[in-house]
Amino acid sequence: MNLLNYGKRVYSVISSGVPSDMITHDLIRDIYGVEVLVRHDAEAGLHLIPIGVGL
């Protein structure tokens, strides 16, 4: 993914809603190439737990 596409993607996420709704496993994998578990906690908020590097 080139820098222009990365910027468009990040802007799209920021302008589309609240982080807990927008930050997903697929989004993190597509942008950063990292596999994560995305967990939501009512008290602590959003957790991204790295589980590996995507191929």
Secondary structure, 3 states (H helix, E strand, C coil): CCHHHHHHHHHHHHHHCCHHHHCCHHHHHHHHCEEEEEEEECCCEEEEEEEEECC
